[in-house]
Amino acid sequence: MKMACGRMPRRANGERYCQGFSYKFNMITKRYIRNKIPAVTDSGIGEKLLHEVLRQENIKALFQPIIHLQTRQIYGYEGLIRGPVNTILHAPTRLFEAATSAGRLAELDLLCRRVVIKRFAQLGLSGRLFINVDPSSLAHETFREGVTLELIEQAGINPSQVIIELTETRPVEDVQLMRQAMIHYRKMGFRVALDDLGAGYSGLKLWSEIRPDIVKIDRHFIQGIDEDRTKQQFVIAILKTATALGARVITEGVETEREYATLRKIGVEMVQGYYFCRPVEVPPTAISSGLFRKEVRSRMENGDSPTVEKIIRPAISVQANTKFLEVGEIFTSRPELESIVIVHDQEVLGLVLRREFMNSYASLYGKELFRKFPAVRFLNNNVMQVDKKLALEEVSFRLTTSLDLYTEEFIILDDCRLAGKGRLIDLLHEITKLQVNRAQHANPLTLLPGNVPIQQELQRLFNQVEFFVVCYFDLDNFKPFNDFFGFSRGDKVLRFLADLLIANVDEQSDFIGHIGGDDFVVIFRNADWLLSVRRILRQFDESIGGYYNGQIGNNITTTDRDGTVRKYQQMTLSVGAVVVHPSALPCRIDLGEEAATAKHEAKAMPGTSLYIHEIGSSSLSQVVMEHCSLPSAAGQ
């Protein structure tokens, strides 16, 4: 009997199952479940059990950590609820369905909040507490404002630690009511998160109306994201939108290392899911370092590009509970101070801006009206926060493409702790200097880095003793094409090849340079480099024929360098690859010469070709060579 082994499909709860055996098994189990476990609404059984659950407060709080990927620390915990074990109301979905059917959703929602808050305080957990709130319960006739704040204060938890997590279980008709409720929560010192973005009934509408501090992307877009380009683009789009709106992003449902690695590469800040920890009664206070895959650091993280640390300025900060009058005295005594940073313990919340604050402080009755208010009451959190190791160019892009953000200043962090502030004017000054310097060494046609940056990149990688691959790309039969069709058409081909290379490499870790003419260099730093090169060669062969303007057979006749009339076939692409293993780096190696030699070997082969030359694969003296040839579009 033959068997095929592949990746098993995954259910919504993340568990793998064998599709070949699922149908019969499911039919048997469904019959058993129908006979043994009644539905929530059957004969009022669910309603009676719900009544006992509410009367005895027979629910249990679980917590799942939310991980900050940059610091590799726990940012906070989401409080989750389970009903009585071995009952039909154990699962939270059934529990809330029963409460909704019985008209007791608001009562259950309040009980869940009380149990989660109490247990969180008992465990003495640090970080933030995410509390789920059903929007429909806020509009319920029994809803009373201020109850959550009372529970928080009774438990001895600071309101700035609490994040109200909005979860859609049904359509939200009164968005205006929701927006007003969230404003109320913010005034009490809470932050707001929008849960399951992309899965609810009006997630994007709520996002635009409520403007949450945090957005949680639904697990549907995370499961299998490592293999789904569409999901990757969706998450990237959400990250860009969140940056523009001043919101932070958490991705839910991360269950595999590949999913985690993909999200880390995309640039997600925080994650949550079974890969790191399942919901448990007593959650961990730290995450095992073994779960964090060793990532290839980008060039900007390795110091190749100037970072925002270069323009950091000292910042004045106060705690969130600092009184109104004290903040006013700081601004009064420091006329040059444009803003004060607000922090809760060591977490940076945002800025109090001088011009906004002083409008209240200097008003006729301002000091009397606001004297008891804390500094957080005047917080402006539409301020960009960046790590000090972030490249200046990335900071400039985020700041200049953001919407409704305060752009004159931004906060600079060091491992999520306040390091200082940056000013837009200083950033633009450094960006201008950087662009002028790079323009001096860029190819004028493709604007790719030229020989000087290429040599600098090779030297840097050589010194870091890391695995990398130098690929030398060279066009075959380009000169006769250029002579036959003219320089304008030839320039189009060169720009096409440059765009093709850019589209098929990882801009965060790889490097592309244009030596000159039809010679390009790509320096790969990931193990999948060979797949990228083969994809480039295939796409080149599929597309280059379009530049021959219908020339029959894509063959042209023109004179060679010696003045002899010759017939030339369609252009092909030759690649010489030098694979450099870390064990070879202590040796004296002329990488430029090695790459040029590999390119000449590739050009000696017919058609679109790839020649691979490995250095130091197992010892310092061993050299491994191999080559492969791909069929060209011209049928060579």
ZABA-425057 format. One record per residue (C-alpha): residue number from 1; residue in one letter; x, y, z. Coordinates in Angstrom, 3 decimals. Example, Ala and Ser with C-alpha at 12.3 -4.5 7.8 and 13.67 -1.06 7.14 Angstrom:
residues 2
bafi|lofi|c1|c2|c3
1|A|12.300|-4.500|7.800 $
2|S|13.670|-1.060|7.140 $
***
This chain:
residues 636
bafi|lofi|c1|c2|c3
1|M|0.000|0.000|0.000 $
2|K|1.374|3.428|-0.960 $
3|M|1.046|6.395|1.344 $
4|A|1.632|10.081|0.701 $
5|C|2.955|12.193|3.529 $
6|G|2.125|15.866|3.620 $
7|R|1.120|18.655|5.948 $
8|M|-2.129|17.738|7.677 $
9|P|-4.936|20.312|7.548 $
10|R|-5.648|22.237|10.692 $
11|R|-8.960|22.883|12.354 $
12|A|-10.008|26.270|13.645 $
13|N|-8.715|25.373|17.108 $
14|G|-5.278|24.694|15.699 $
15|E|-5.341|20.890|16.089 $
16|R|-4.129|18.728|13.218 $
17|Y|-6.328|15.999|11.847 $
18|C|-6.081|13.329|9.165 $
19|Q|-8.506|14.221|6.399 $
20|G|-8.692|10.675|5.107 $
21|F|-10.215|9.324|8.319 $
22|S|-12.169|12.373|9.480 $
23|Y|-15.563|11.756|7.807 $
24|K|-16.453|8.374|9.343 $
25|F|-15.043|9.331|12.724 $
26|N|-17.002|12.577|12.759 $
27|M|-20.248|10.777|11.883 $
28|I|-19.788|8.403|14.810 $
29|T|-18.833|11.115|17.284 $
30|K|-21.648|13.411|16.171 $
31|R|-24.222|10.665|16.829 $
32|Y|-22.672|10.091|20.251 $
33|I|-22.659|13.785|21.066 $
34|R|-26.311|14.184|20.024 $
35|N|-27.298|11.316|22.297 $
36|K|-25.121|12.167|25.300 $
37|I|-24.666|15.958|25.350 $
38|P|-27.729|18.150|24.957 $
39|A|-27.580|21.454|23.105 $
40|V|-27.513|24.625|25.121 $
41|T|-31.150|25.367|24.404 $
42|D|-32.517|21.795|24.735 $
43|S|-35.416|21.627|27.232 $
44|G|-34.070|24.552|29.201 $
45|I|-31.124|22.469|30.442 $
46|G|-28.648|25.174|29.424 $
47|E|-30.704|27.906|31.090 $
48|K|-30.979|26.004|34.373 $
49|L|-27.254|25.279|34.373 $
50|L|-26.511|28.910|33.549 $
51|H|-28.623|30.014|36.517 $
52|E|-26.531|27.824|38.829 $
53|V|-23.283|29.056|37.265 $
54|L|-24.238|32.670|37.889 $
55|R|-25.595|31.987|41.375 $
56|Q|-22.508|30.053|42.494 $
57|E|-20.091|32.122|40.366 $
58|N|-18.854|28.776|39.060 $
59|I|-16.485|30.002|36.381 $
60|K|-12.696|29.873|36.210 $
61|A|-10.215|32.487|34.983 $
62|L|-7.353|31.494|32.666 $
63|F|-4.586|33.710|31.362 $
64|Q|-2.627|33.666|28.118 $
65|P|0.533|35.773|27.815 $
66|I|1.047|38.349|25.073 $
67|I|4.667|38.493|23.931 $
68|H|6.610|41.565|22.863 $
69|L|8.921|40.235|20.142 $
70|Q|11.569|42.914|20.338 $
71|T|12.199|42.577|24.058 $
72|R|11.166|38.881|24.179 $
73|Q|9.274|39.660|27.364 $
74|I|5.637|39.295|28.397 $
75|Y|3.765|42.502|27.636 $
76|G|0.591|41.409|29.387 $
77|Y|-2.054|38.715|29.799 $
78|E|-5.471|38.210|28.289 $
79|G|-8.017|37.083|30.846 $
80|L|-10.163|34.205|29.548 $
81|I|-13.099|32.323|31.058 $
82|R|-14.123|28.679|31.250 $
83|G|-17.402|27.313|32.595 $
84|P|-17.846|24.256|34.844 $
85|V|-15.774|21.270|33.720 $
86|N|-17.610|18.334|32.117 $
87|T|-20.704|20.412|31.365 $
88|I|-22.150|21.821|28.178 $
89|L|-21.205|25.321|29.378 $
90|H|-17.500|24.651|29.805 $
91|A|-16.608|26.245|26.464 $
92|P|-16.895|30.065|26.573 $
93|T|-18.817|30.180|23.286 $
94|R|-21.574|27.966|24.688 $
95|L|-21.542|29.811|27.982 $
96|F|-22.159|33.165|26.306 $
97|E|-24.686|31.697|23.885 $
98|A|-26.702|30.469|26.843 $
99|A|-26.459|33.854|28.568 $
100|T|-27.587|35.623|25.412 $
101|S|-30.582|33.291|24.968 $
102|A|-31.574|33.785|28.602 $
103|G|-31.157|37.569|28.444 $
104|R|-28.423|37.496|31.095 $
105|L|-25.405|38.480|28.986 $
106|A|-24.681|41.663|30.933 $
107|E|-24.813|39.725|34.215 $
108|L|-22.374|37.092|32.939 $
109|D|-20.103|39.725|31.406 $
110|L|-19.799|41.529|34.733 $
111|L|-19.130|38.278|36.586 $
112|C|-16.350|37.409|34.141 $
113|R|-14.707|40.773|34.669 $
114|R|-14.896|40.424|38.436 $
115|V|-13.399|36.905|38.430 $
116|V|-10.583|37.808|35.995 $
117|I|-9.610|40.997|37.857 $
118|K|-9.636|39.274|41.243 $
119|R|-7.562|36.325|40.046 $
120|F|-5.057|38.566|38.252 $
121|A|-4.468|40.468|41.497 $
122|Q|-4.179|37.234|43.520 $
123|L|-1.473|35.901|41.183 $
124|G|0.460|39.164|41.468 $
125|L|1.080|39.251|37.719 $
126|S|2.993|42.180|36.277 $
127|G|2.276|43.802|32.943 $
128|R|-1.077|44.609|31.431 $
129|L|-4.400|42.901|31.906 $
130|F|-6.592|42.509|28.820 $
131|I|-10.272|42.246|29.797 $
132|N|-12.795|41.112|27.194 $
133|V|-15.956|43.207|26.971 $
134|D|-18.908|42.334|24.749 $
135|P|-20.094|45.565|23.085 $
136|S|-23.752|44.598|23.387 $
137|S|-23.432|44.428|27.178 $
138|L|-22.467|48.104|27.253 $
139|A|-25.807|49.010|25.701 $
140|H|-27.781|46.728|28.037 $
141|E|-30.329|48.388|30.311 $
142|T|-28.580|47.008|33.412 $
143|F|-25.186|48.409|32.402 $
144|R|-23.811|50.767|35.048 $
145|E|-20.859|53.072|34.422 $
146|G|-17.840|52.879|36.689 $
147|V|-18.245|49.257|37.834 $
148|T|-15.035|48.086|36.167 $
149|L|-13.050|50.929|37.733 $
150|E|-14.433|50.001|41.144 $
151|L|-13.359|46.377|40.671 $
152|I|-9.898|47.475|39.547 $
153|E|-9.407|49.798|42.503 $
154|Q|-10.656|47.171|44.970 $
155|A|-8.095|44.718|43.572 $
156|G|-5.288|47.276|43.941 $
157|I|-4.560|47.411|40.200 $
158|N|-3.606|50.657|38.476 $
159|P|-6.152|51.562|35.745 $
160|S|-3.310|52.252|33.303 $
161|Q|-2.464|48.533|33.466 $
162|V|-5.914|47.577|32.171 $
163|I|-6.828|47.297|28.517 $
164|I|-10.511|46.923|27.617 $
165|E|-10.693|44.424|24.762 $
166|L|-13.742|44.865|22.554 $
167|T|-15.002|41.551|21.161 $
168|E|-17.734|41.304|18.529 $
169|T|-20.140|38.380|18.933 $
170|R|-23.027|40.024|17.078 $
171|P|-23.529|43.079|14.839 $
172|V|-22.984|46.389|16.613 $
173|E|-25.746|48.716|15.452 $
174|D|-25.091|51.769|17.633 $
175|V|-21.469|52.607|16.857 $
176|Q|-21.896|56.073|18.345 $
177|L|-22.821|54.553|21.697 $
178|M|-19.733|52.359|21.495 $
179|R|-17.516|55.340|20.750 $
180|Q|-18.899|57.254|23.707 $
181|A|-18.404|54.258|25.989 $
182|M|-14.765|53.940|24.932 $
183|I|-14.188|57.646|25.575 $
184|H|-15.575|57.050|29.042 $
185|Y|-13.170|54.159|29.631 $
186|R|-10.218|56.239|28.484 $
187|K|-11.137|59.019|30.905 $
188|M|-10.885|56.474|33.701 $
189|G|-7.338|55.659|32.609 $
190|F|-8.065|52.473|30.620 $
191|R|-6.760|51.759|27.146 $
192|V|-8.899|50.163|24.451 $
193|A|-8.178|47.217|22.151 $
194|L|-10.256|46.046|19.196 $
195|D|-10.327|42.247|19.153 $
196|D|-10.519|39.858|16.171 $
197|L|-10.025|42.477|13.463 $
198|G|-11.152|40.973|10.177 $
199|A|-13.516|38.415|11.696 $
200|G|-16.339|40.532|13.104 $
201|Y|-19.293|42.286|11.575 $
202|S|-18.000|45.849|11.553 $
203|G|-14.352|45.678|12.607 $
204|L|-12.977|48.306|10.230 $
205|K|-15.926|50.602|10.908 $
206|L|-15.374|50.309|14.660 $
207|W|-11.661|50.932|14.168 $
208|S|-12.311|54.186|12.316 $
209|E|-14.947|55.338|14.826 $
210|I|-13.380|54.270|18.125 $
211|R|-9.690|54.732|17.244 $
212|P|-8.444|51.993|19.621 $
213|D|-5.004|52.048|21.194 $
214|I|-4.405|48.422|20.202 $
215|V|-5.706|46.259|17.348 $
216|K|-5.712|42.451|17.548 $
217|I|-5.704|40.668|14.191 $
218|D|-7.956|37.619|14.026 $
219|R|-6.316|34.183|14.047 $
220|H|-7.766|33.379|10.604 $
221|F|-5.154|35.627|8.996 $
222|I|-2.322|34.126|11.060 $
223|Q|-2.897|30.401|10.559 $
224|G|-0.670|29.268|7.698 $
225|I|0.613|32.814|7.059 $
226|D|4.061|31.372|6.367 $
227|E|2.641|29.736|3.229 $
228|D|0.024|32.313|2.210 $
229|R|1.211|35.466|0.475 $
230|T|-2.282|37.003|0.587 $
231|K|-2.418|36.767|4.378 $
232|Q|1.050|38.286|4.611 $
233|Q|-0.051|41.263|2.527 $
234|F|-3.174|41.677|4.670 $
235|V|-1.126|41.821|7.873 $
236|I|1.374|44.223|6.291 $
237|A|-1.497|46.504|5.285 $
238|I|-2.900|46.437|8.823 $
239|L|0.546|47.292|10.245 $
240|K|0.858|50.293|7.927 $
241|T|-2.644|51.493|8.789 $
242|A|-2.006|51.048|12.507 $
243|T|1.217|53.043|12.278 $
244|A|-0.596|55.838|10.474 $
245|L|-3.354|55.888|13.115 $
246|G|-1.055|55.595|16.127 $
247|A|-2.260|52.127|17.171 $
248|R|-0.270|49.060|18.218 $
249|V|-0.887|45.606|16.743 $
250|I|-1.134|42.146|18.327 $
251|T|-1.517|39.015|16.211 $
252|E|-3.542|36.175|17.738 $
253|G|-3.417|32.452|17.031 $
254|V|0.336|31.999|16.500 $
255|E|0.754|28.230|16.714 $
256|T|3.925|27.270|14.843 $
257|E|7.521|28.426|14.670 $
258|R|7.127|29.206|10.972 $
259|E|4.148|31.444|11.653 $
260|Y|6.097|33.212|14.386 $
261|A|9.164|33.647|12.144 $
262|T|7.045|35.064|9.314 $
263|L|5.350|37.572|11.614 $
264|R|8.715|38.558|13.081 $
265|K|10.053|39.123|9.585 $
266|I|6.995|41.175|8.570 $
267|G|7.562|43.441|11.561 $
268|V|4.762|42.521|13.971 $
269|E|5.396|43.968|17.426 $
270|M|3.399|41.592|19.659 $
271|V|2.031|38.055|19.324 $
272|Q|-0.214|35.664|21.227 $
273|G|-0.879|31.982|20.699 $
274|Y|-0.315|28.331|21.534 $
275|Y|3.251|28.402|20.163 $
276|F|4.318|30.424|23.192 $
277|C|1.745|29.367|25.785 $
278|R|-1.800|28.018|26.034 $
279|P|-4.344|29.666|28.351 $
280|V|-3.580|28.351|31.850 $
281|E|-4.682|29.035|35.413 $
282|V|-1.189|30.073|36.532 $
283|P|0.619|31.598|33.556 $
284|P|4.418|31.961|33.273 $
285|T|6.132|35.226|34.091 $
286|A|8.811|34.680|31.436 $
287|I|9.011|32.910|28.076 $
288|S|11.652|30.299|27.297 $
289|S|14.421|31.737|25.124 $
290|G|14.382|28.530|23.066 $
291|L|11.055|29.561|21.511 $
292|F|12.628|32.582|19.882 $
293|R|14.270|31.579|16.652 $
294|K|17.630|33.170|15.933 $
295|E|16.753|35.703|13.270 $
296|V|19.000|37.142|10.604 $
297|R|19.467|40.747|11.622 $
298|S|18.819|43.338|8.956 $
299|R|21.503|45.698|7.726 $
300|M|19.967|48.581|9.616 $
301|E|20.146|46.578|12.868 $
302|N|23.775|45.771|12.199 $
303|G|24.774|49.387|11.985 $
304|D|25.007|49.681|8.186 $
305|S|22.425|52.466|8.148 $
306|P|22.435|55.402|10.608 $
307|T|19.879|54.952|13.361 $
308|V|17.612|57.371|15.169 $
309|E|19.949|57.171|18.175 $
310|K|22.058|59.718|16.299 $
311|I|19.493|62.486|16.896 $
312|I|18.274|61.557|20.386 $
313|R|17.654|64.431|22.814 $
314|P|17.004|64.327|26.579 $
315|A|13.355|64.107|27.656 $
316|I|11.522|65.200|30.796 $
317|S|9.108|62.547|32.055 $
318|V|6.509|62.280|34.828 $
319|Q|4.352|59.434|36.105 $
320|A|0.787|59.130|34.855 $
321|N|-0.663|60.058|38.269 $
322|T|1.347|63.292|38.575 $
323|K|-1.008|66.143|39.468 $
324|F|-2.073|68.908|37.100 $
325|L|-0.410|71.734|39.038 $
326|E|2.936|69.934|39.174 $
327|V|2.968|69.509|35.396 $
328|G|2.104|73.192|35.023 $
329|E|5.036|74.189|37.206 $
330|I|7.419|72.171|35.015 $
331|F|6.218|73.899|31.848 $
332|T|6.335|77.316|33.535 $
333|S|9.915|76.850|34.740 $
334|R|11.085|75.448|31.370 $
335|P|9.871|77.848|28.640 $
336|E|11.802|75.960|25.950 $
337|L|10.087|72.653|26.783 $
338|E|7.590|71.649|24.088 $
339|S|6.350|68.437|25.715 $
340|I|6.586|66.120|28.726 $
341|V|6.652|62.341|28.419 $
342|I|4.023|60.459|30.448 $
343|V|5.013|57.058|31.812 $
344|H|3.381|54.384|33.928 $
345|D|6.198|52.829|35.933 $
346|Q|8.597|52.333|33.001 $
347|E|6.041|52.022|30.190 $
348|V|5.835|55.070|27.933 $
349|L|2.238|56.192|27.293 $
350|G|2.636|59.371|25.242 $
351|L|3.184|63.130|25.547 $
352|V|1.581|66.102|27.226 $
353|L|2.011|68.944|24.718 $
354|R|2.744|72.422|25.994 $
355|R|0.307|74.288|23.756 $
356|E|-2.582|71.934|24.588 $
357|F|-1.866|71.799|28.323 $
358|M|-1.248|75.524|28.794 $
359|N|-4.589|76.374|27.217 $
360|S|-6.190|74.823|30.306 $
361|Y|-3.505|75.804|32.817 $
362|A|-3.460|79.469|31.856 $
363|S|-7.244|79.851|31.538 $
364|L|-9.208|81.926|34.040 $
365|Y|-10.396|79.025|36.214 $
366|G|-8.087|76.334|34.856 $
367|K|-6.053|75.714|37.998 $
368|E|-9.177|75.322|40.132 $
369|L|-11.041|73.158|37.645 $
370|F|-8.219|70.722|36.869 $
371|R|-6.024|70.762|39.984 $
372|K|-7.079|67.230|41.030 $
373|F|-6.688|65.745|37.566 $
374|P|-3.702|63.472|36.871 $
375|A|-1.268|64.137|34.023 $
376|V|-2.649|61.206|32.055 $
377|R|-5.897|63.164|31.661 $
378|F|-4.038|65.470|29.222 $
379|L|-2.208|62.676|27.416 $
380|N|-1.737|62.799|23.656 $
381|N|-1.013|59.232|22.559 $
382|N|-1.048|60.029|18.840 $
383|V|2.713|60.263|19.061 $
384|M|5.106|57.937|17.273 $
385|Q|7.341|55.734|19.425 $
386|V|10.435|54.109|17.878 $
387|D|13.363|52.086|19.129 $
388|K|16.736|53.814|19.106 $
389|K|18.140|51.134|16.773 $
390|L|15.604|51.865|14.030 $
391|A|17.095|53.278|10.815 $
392|L|16.635|56.983|10.179 $
393|E|15.037|56.284|6.815 $
394|E|12.416|53.990|8.344 $
395|V|11.594|56.589|11.006 $
396|S|11.252|59.238|8.309 $
397|F|8.918|57.026|6.273 $
398|R|6.692|56.246|9.268 $
399|L|6.529|59.846|10.377 $
400|T|5.836|61.387|6.973 $
401|T|3.203|58.810|5.955 $
402|S|1.271|58.836|9.237 $
403|L|-2.152|60.373|9.613 $
404|D|-3.266|62.536|12.531 $
405|L|-0.008|62.070|14.387 $
406|Y|1.859|64.780|16.247 $
407|T|4.904|65.039|14.002 $
408|E|7.060|67.796|15.483 $
409|E|8.491|65.373|18.059 $
410|F|8.556|61.629|18.609 $
411|I|9.553|59.331|21.455 $
412|I|12.716|57.214|21.279 $
413|L|12.860|53.972|23.284 $
414|D|15.590|51.626|24.430 $
415|D|14.073|48.141|24.838 $
416|C|10.640|49.722|25.408 $
417|R|12.000|52.123|28.047 $
418|L|12.303|55.850|27.581 $
419|A|15.608|56.872|26.041 $
420|G|14.724|60.391|24.905 $
421|K|12.935|62.346|22.209 $
422|G|13.594|63.167|18.581 $
423|R|12.650|66.225|16.549 $
424|L|11.363|66.228|12.997 $
425|I|13.743|69.010|11.974 $
426|D|16.767|67.013|13.147 $
427|L|15.506|63.899|11.374 $
428|L|15.042|65.693|8.046 $
429|H|18.515|67.222|8.323 $
430|E|20.147|63.802|8.764 $
431|I|18.045|62.233|5.993 $
432|T|19.140|64.964|3.575 $
433|K|22.816|64.351|4.369 $
434|L|22.314|60.591|3.976 $
435|Q|20.606|60.940|0.595 $
436|V|23.303|63.239|-0.744 $
437|N|26.011|60.810|0.349 $
438|R|24.268|57.805|-1.203 $
439|A|23.557|59.623|-4.445 $
440|Q|27.288|60.032|-4.949 $
441|H|27.730|56.241|-5.048 $
442|A|24.466|55.151|-6.717 $
443|N|24.044|54.011|-10.301 $
444|P|22.301|56.882|-12.118 $
445|L|20.065|54.564|-14.179 $
446|T|18.749|52.103|-11.584 $
447|L|19.585|54.174|-8.465 $
448|L|20.978|50.989|-6.897 $
449|P|24.163|51.151|-4.787 $
450|G|27.346|51.186|-6.858 $
451|N|30.838|49.781|-6.358 $
452|V|31.738|51.591|-3.128 $
453|P|28.641|50.451|-1.156 $
454|I|29.016|46.937|-2.608 $
455|Q|32.590|46.677|-1.337 $
456|Q|31.543|48.073|2.055 $
457|E|28.764|45.485|2.363 $
458|L|31.106|42.611|1.460 $
459|Q|33.683|43.789|3.981 $
460|R|31.056|44.121|6.700 $
461|L|29.722|40.597|6.153 $
462|F|33.255|39.228|5.979 $
463|N|34.026|40.757|9.376 $
464|Q|30.827|39.426|10.983 $
465|V|31.685|35.794|10.231 $
466|E|28.203|34.897|8.983 $
467|F|26.837|32.717|6.195 $
468|F|26.162|34.647|2.999 $
469|V|26.031|34.148|-0.765 $
470|V|27.396|36.546|-3.384 $
471|C|25.547|36.239|-6.720 $
472|Y|26.969|37.981|-9.784 $
473|F|24.252|38.523|-12.441 $
474|D|25.315|39.232|-16.025 $
475|L|23.239|39.519|-19.220 $
476|D|24.294|37.434|-22.239 $
477|N|23.963|39.040|-25.707 $
478|F|23.106|42.407|-24.197 $
479|K|25.574|44.467|-26.286 $
480|P|24.214|43.339|-29.665 $
481|F|20.657|43.968|-28.368 $
482|N|21.727|47.448|-27.290 $
483|D|23.371|48.144|-30.660 $
484|F|20.379|46.838|-32.632 $
485|F|17.500|48.484|-30.710 $
486|G|19.323|51.500|-29.276 $
487|F|20.316|52.718|-25.818 $
488|S|16.771|53.628|-24.786 $
489|R|15.567|50.026|-25.207 $
490|G|18.724|48.741|-23.556 $
491|D|18.117|50.975|-20.531 $
492|K|14.605|49.542|-20.239 $
493|V|16.065|46.028|-20.064 $
494|L|18.508|47.086|-17.334 $
495|R|15.717|48.673|-15.295 $
496|F|13.605|45.547|-15.833 $
497|L|16.395|43.355|-14.436 $
498|A|16.887|45.701|-11.476 $
499|D|13.155|45.582|-10.679 $
500|L|13.169|41.794|-11.057 $
501|L|15.986|41.452|-8.523 $
502|I|14.320|43.833|-6.071 $
503|A|11.023|41.941|-6.278 $
504|N|12.629|38.594|-5.471 $
505|V|14.886|39.373|-2.518 $
506|D|14.300|40.188|1.127 $
507|E|14.992|43.899|1.415 $
508|Q|15.410|43.561|5.189 $
509|S|18.359|41.173|4.975 $
510|D|19.637|41.025|1.376 $
511|F|21.636|43.584|-0.594 $
512|I|21.382|44.559|-4.272 $
513|G|24.052|46.522|-6.109 $
514|H|24.625|47.665|-9.705 $
515|I|28.288|47.411|-10.649 $
516|G|27.698|49.072|-14.006 $
517|G|26.463|48.215|-17.476 $
518|D|24.646|44.877|-17.371 $
519|D|26.432|43.589|-14.253 $
520|F|24.510|43.313|-10.963 $
521|V|25.339|41.840|-7.550 $
522|V|22.943|40.389|-4.991 $
523|I|24.211|39.366|-1.541 $
524|F|21.864|36.874|0.122 $
525|R|21.899|36.076|3.824 $
526|N|19.173|33.428|4.092 $
527|A|19.202|29.692|3.432 $
528|D|16.511|29.959|0.734 $
529|W|18.715|31.970|-1.614 $
530|L|18.788|29.241|-4.282 $
531|L|14.986|29.276|-4.623 $
532|S|15.105|33.054|-5.133 $
533|V|17.789|32.809|-7.820 $
534|R|15.955|30.085|-9.740 $
535|R|12.763|32.141|-9.567 $
536|I|14.623|35.159|-10.976 $
537|L|16.027|33.089|-13.841 $
538|R|12.630|31.616|-14.673 $
539|Q|10.867|34.979|-14.616 $
540|F|13.612|36.529|-16.739 $
541|D|13.230|33.884|-19.454 $
542|E|9.444|34.276|-19.367 $
543|S|9.548|38.072|-19.782 $
544|I|12.625|39.099|-21.802 $
545|G|11.047|38.206|-25.153 $
546|G|8.671|41.139|-24.835 $
547|Y|11.561|43.577|-25.340 $
548|Y|12.326|42.284|-28.847 $
549|N|9.356|44.134|-30.347 $
550|G|8.041|41.132|-32.283 $
551|Q|11.402|40.329|-33.886 $
552|I|10.992|36.891|-35.463 $
553|G|12.401|34.235|-33.156 $
554|N|13.850|37.013|-31.017 $
555|N|16.989|36.704|-33.159 $
556|I|18.889|39.784|-34.323 $
557|T|21.736|40.335|-36.781 $
558|T|24.379|42.952|-36.075 $
559|T|28.149|43.423|-36.023 $
560|D|30.322|42.208|-33.161 $
561|R|33.279|43.986|-31.538 $
562|D|35.517|42.959|-34.468 $
563|G|33.116|44.332|-37.084 $
564|T|31.941|40.905|-38.197 $
565|V|28.242|40.489|-38.985 $
566|R|26.761|37.868|-36.669 $
567|K|23.407|36.449|-35.722 $
568|Y|22.550|36.629|-31.986 $
569|Q|19.857|34.722|-30.172 $
570|Q|17.613|36.017|-27.362 $
571|M|19.288|37.415|-24.269 $
572|T|19.864|35.024|-21.390 $
573|L|20.993|35.566|-17.809 $
574|S|24.119|34.051|-16.278 $
575|V|24.634|33.881|-12.524 $
576|G|27.830|33.049|-10.709 $
577|A|27.165|32.271|-7.038 $
578|V|29.813|32.130|-4.330 $
579|V|28.504|30.456|-1.170 $
580|V|30.613|31.568|1.799 $
581|H|30.349|29.469|4.954 $
582|P|31.492|30.963|8.279 $
583|S|34.357|28.456|8.550 $
584|A|35.980|29.988|5.466 $
585|L|35.961|33.594|6.652 $
586|P|39.222|33.577|8.650 $
587|C|41.049|32.776|5.358 $
588|R|42.231|35.371|2.880 $
589|I|39.519|35.404|0.188 $
590|D|39.094|37.913|-2.644 $
591|L|35.318|37.739|-2.891 $
592|G|35.186|40.026|-5.898 $
593|E|37.582|37.790|-7.814 $
594|E|35.763|34.624|-6.682 $
595|A|32.401|36.034|-7.868 $
596|A|33.841|37.168|-11.208 $
597|T|35.332|33.703|-11.797 $
598|A|32.002|32.035|-10.985 $
599|K|30.235|34.403|-13.392 $
600|H|32.635|33.529|-16.223 $
601|E|32.012|29.817|-15.582 $
602|A|28.255|30.448|-15.819 $
603|K|28.616|32.409|-19.068 $
604|A|30.585|29.522|-20.571 $
605|M|27.477|27.345|-20.290 $
606|P|24.700|27.636|-22.897 $
607|G|21.440|29.413|-22.100 $
608|T|20.300|30.882|-18.814 $
609|S|22.780|29.410|-16.363 $
610|L|23.698|29.224|-12.700 $
611|Y|27.159|28.233|-11.497 $
612|I|27.633|27.576|-7.760 $
613|H|31.004|27.767|-6.052 $
614|E|31.067|26.850|-2.338 $
615|I|33.844|27.903|0.002 $
616|G|34.460|26.328|3.404 $
617|S|31.481|23.970|3.506 $
618|S|33.194|21.570|5.902 $
619|S|36.784|22.733|6.434 $
620|L|38.959|25.730|5.710 $
621|S|40.656|24.164|2.713 $
622|Q|37.753|22.351|1.109 $
623|V|36.159|23.879|-1.974 $
624|V|32.958|22.367|-3.341 $
625|M|31.839|23.182|-6.880 $
626|E|28.658|22.381|-8.731 $
627|H|26.740|23.917|-11.572 $
628|C|23.315|23.685|-13.112 $
629|S|21.913|24.981|-16.369 $
630|L|18.342|26.056|-16.949 $
631|P|16.794|25.862|-20.437 $
632|S|16.520|29.300|-22.034 $
633|A|13.462|30.674|-23.748 $
634|A|15.341|30.518|-27.019 $
635|G|15.537|26.779|-26.730 $
636|Q|19.294|26.589|-26.342 $
***
